[in-house]
Amino acid sequence: MTHRTSEQAFAAAASGMVHARPVGDILSRLVKDCVEVTGAGAVAILVLDEHERLGLLASSLAAATHLELLQAQDTQGPCVDVISSGRHQSATGSDEMVRRWSSVGAAISEAGFTAVDAYPMSWRGRVLGGLNVFQDGPRPDDDGTGLVCQAFADVATIVLLHSTDIPADEMTDRVHRATAARDLVEQAKGVLSELHSLDIEQAALRLEELAASQQITTADAAQSVVDQARTRRG
């Protein structure tokens, strides 16, 4: 099987922007590509919304989704630190993760991850969020891995903003719309999981299949699933 390269991943993201694909769909593919390129266990993105609250934007794995939401709830963790400092954060081993991030660090370890890195998503001096890379094996010895991960964070930032010149209010509005679409997708996965006795990963695949079969966006497919569930309950 051919291993996906960072060049292919970035080309796919650029193509998505050129063809006006939804931000959530592009970023969902990007975090999965980051996992494949770097060999990480999982990759996820947290961003600040218009109220300066953390929100999940994309995640490659259900376990990472839980950890990102826990960081947002507890306002501590590698992504919280990377946003506040604007600098790369890193921790290896359960002891260091627990020492730095208490219950969040413990949760990362209990999920089977041995190390975590967070890379800033910055735009002209303003930190919008962070890309978390969770390792479930030995940390890569290659120094170039960090550069590649930061490049993924930079591409994610470009995808999120789409433009070189936008006012601050439009910037926060784009973040809000992207996180709202992500919340809808998560809600739809929960509905599919309950209806069809699927785990969250299987529900995510089912949602992607629905979107592909109907030739619509993942967010539109999610809206349809949620609307149908409301109709049945009503």
C-alpha angles and dihedrals in degrees: 000000000000113000114229115243130214089246090058091046094051091044090054091051092049091049090051091055093045091052093044097242115171115276092235092056093049093048093045089057092043096057091048089050089050089056091051095045097046101031091235122157093234141345129205140170129223122187138182116251127212090280092052091252122138118250133180114248105172139354134181096206138029091236090056090048090057092048093049092050089048090054090050092048096046094035090224135098141081094301092049089052094047091052094048094045102031088221135108114273126203139176132173127198133015095272094056094043092050092045092053102037108018112203093009091053090049091051091051090053094044089053088063099258118137099191141009135202128189123201124196122247100210133175118193093326097321118109110219099176145309141265112226119205114195119197121207094184139027115330110256113260092210109105088205092070091076091052091050092049091050088050089054089051090050093049090048089054092051091048090051094051101030093193145064096223121040130136120251094251091055090047092057090043091056090050090049094050092047094049091045090054090048091051089052091051091051090050091051092050088054091051092049091046092054096042097047102028092245130150116241095263091052090046090053090053091048090053092049090049091051091051092048095046092051094039092233134122122276090246092053090049089049091051090052092050093049093045092051091049091052090050092052092049092046 
